[in-house]
Amino acid sequence: MTRGAQRVLDEALRLSPEEQALVLRELLARLDGEPDPEAEAEWAREIERRVAEARAGAPAAGDWETICDELEAELQRKP
């Protein structure tokens, strides 16, 4: 790490957790570049679909541990 980068990191570590989160969010946004409008639209459709399912009373997918167990059992059944 360069001295300049280390200095910035040292300063960032002295910030409050909230300020650190803001700095991190901004850095990540700049690394990601401009948002893809098509991807954003696709995510919006997926969110709307999931909300509609939830409102219609669709069963929840389950907790992470249960899902992992089910996937592992399914993989063991396959040749």
C-alpha positions in Angstrom: 0.0 0.0 0.0 1.4 3.4 -0.9 1.9 6.0 1.8 -0.9 8.1 0.4 -3.3 5.2 0.5 -2.2 4.3 4.1 -2.7 7.9 5.2 -6.2 7.9 3.7 -6.9 4.6 5.4 -5.6 5.8 8.7 -7.9 8.9 8.5 -10.9 6.8 7.5 -10.4 4.5 10.5 -10.7 7.5 12.8 -14.1 8.3 11.4 -17.3 7.1 13.1 -18.8 3.8 11.9 -21.5 5.8 10.1 -19.0 8.0 8.3 -16.9 5.0 7.4 -19.9 3.3 5.8 -20.6 6.5 3.8 -17.0 6.6 2.6 -17.1 2.9 1.7 -20.4 3.2 -0.1 -19.0 6.1 -2.2 -15.8 4.2 -3.0 -17.7 1.1 -4.0 -20.1 3.1 -6.2 -17.2 4.6 -8.0 -15.5 1.3 -8.6 -18.7 -0.2 -9.9 -19.1 2.5 -12.5 -22.4 3.7 -13.9 -25.4 1.5 -13.2 -26.7 -0.6 -16.1 -30.3 0.7 -16.8 -31.3 -2.8 -18.1 -30.0 -4.5 -15.0 -31.7 -1.9 -12.8 -35.0 -2.5 -14.6 -34.6 -6.3 -14.2 -34.0 -6.0 -10.5 -37.1 -3.8 -10.2 -39.2 -6.4 -11.9 -37.7 -9.1 -9.7 -38.5 -7.1 -6.6 -42.0 -6.5 -7.7 -42.4 -10.2 -8.5 -41.2 -11.2 -5.0 -43.4 -8.6 -3.3 -46.4 -9.9 -5.2 -45.6 -13.5 -4.2 -45.3 -12.5 -0.6 -48.5 -10.5 -0.6 -50.3 -13.5 -2.2 -49.2 -15.7 0.7 -46.5 -17.7 -1.0 -44.5 -19.7 1.5 -41.1 -18.3 2.5 -38.1 -19.9 1.0 -36.7 -20.9 4.3 -33.7 -20.1 6.4 -30.2 -20.4 5.0 -29.3 -23.5 6.9 -32.4 -25.4 5.7 -31.8 -24.4 2.1 -28.2 -25.6 2.3 -29.3 -28.9 3.8 -31.9 -29.3 1.0 -29.3 -28.5 -1.7 -26.8 -30.9 -0.2 -29.3 -33.7 0.0 -30.3 -33.0 -3.7 -26.7 -33.1 -4.8 -26.1 -36.4 -3.0 -29.1 -38.0 -4.9 -27.7 -37.1 -8.3 -25.3 -39.6 -9.9 
